[in-house]
């Protein structure tokens, strides 16, 4: 599979948001609550202030995104047609390599695929709650370097 990982560029905002929303909707089984414009603003103006944002491109098409810093992964989404082939693992490993030895993230309780993925890669449940705009139960995970 021929793809590249590159720093986020706003010229990919619409493509990225479309991919992100489709992936999230598949995982949750429900439509996104916010308008597309809100997500475009978020990805262009808010997310990059706290996180390193990287895209996965294949043939100039966005097929993945990760947003992370030294201690947290905020976003990790892979295009629905490219899940399960190692792209998410590659992005996760990049975040681990750039971490301070510990990473935390949230995933929705309904997203069993993400739970299996994170647990397979060494993340442990540290809390449960529902502090998200979707008001859905979520799981707080933590990974600690060995």
C-alpha angles and dihedrals in degrees: 000000000000111000137136132216112220138166113271116272120193090228085076095050098109094043091047094050092047091052093043094050094047091050092047093046091052091049095047100034091228139090121262114266098212127070119254090247091061091054092047090052090047094051094044102041113016110030096053092054092067105020143046104242120205130181131206111220130189117181087348091302122122111242100161148013137196128183116190145147133191094293110018145046109212101177135014117167132158125196109264091241093054103045121123098028101097104270093113091048091052091052093045091052090051090055091047092050091051095044130102088245095279131071131184130193142160130232131178117262090229090058100086092165091060092045092054090045095052095041090049087055096052103269117143129202111253101168145355128216144120107249098143136103091252088058089223125142110267139187125229111214133191132195121197122193114245 
